[in-house]
């Protein structure tokens, strides 16, 4: 059994892409920022679209990453260290 985790961290810049699920007209192609993630609801992300006041909910498959959140310095340094044998 695999443990699912939120795929996109809060603060990630995304673009809404068209999928098989019908979206509201005019939402596809818009950009925004991931605001709400949860390890309990991994199939839903709250996104604040640019120019909107509210938060909309999308599935990760409906979003394309256009800007990733920078890792804290200690996490970036840990990625560069070789793994222990």
Buried (B, 14 or more C-beta within 10 A) or exposed (E): EEEEEBBBEEEBBBBBBEEEEEBEEEBEEBBBBBBBBEEEEBEBBBBBBEEEEEBBEBEBEBBEBEEEBEEEEEEEEEEEEEEEE
